[in-house]
Amino acid sequence: MDLPSFLWLWRIAAWSMGLSLVAYVLLALIGIRMLRARTLWQRESSWLRSLHYKIGICLVSLVLLLLLIGIVGTYGHFGSLGHSQHLWAGLTTVMLVLLSVGSATQIGVGHPWARHIHIGANIAIFFAFAWVSITGWSVVQKYLP
């Protein structure tokens, strides 16, 4: 396919990636605040937890949108998938985000393991975002004139 017909798709991808990174940073800051309150035996703000959930839902939505854009855009441009490590970086990121969300739904008194998995997945997401950003830059270079 011709690049100009997909330019709108790449713009959505660029904004989605930027907003995903902003959401991740906000989630990290809020999560650290919540963890600190918990370790100091302070009362946790209900609005802070609610905000953490809402931003988390936004992050999941953005990451899934990026997955869809990547598949549609790559398949539309090349006719197949798997032309670079970016596919594996993206799939790893999606899997880690879903693992984080899945473990977050289990956090509670009866499941002490869930918080550890949630935090570990979120630390791994940092490295996955770095990997997907680096490999994504090489993909972008293929499309630029």
Secondary structure as GFF3:
##gff-version 3
##sequence-region A 1 145
A	DSSP	alpha_helix	3	39	.	.	.	ID=ss1
A	DSSP	alpha_helix	46	78	.	.	.	ID=ss2
A	DSSP	alpha_helix	86	104	.	.	.	ID=ss3
A	DSSP	alpha_helix	112	143	.	.	.	ID=ss4
###
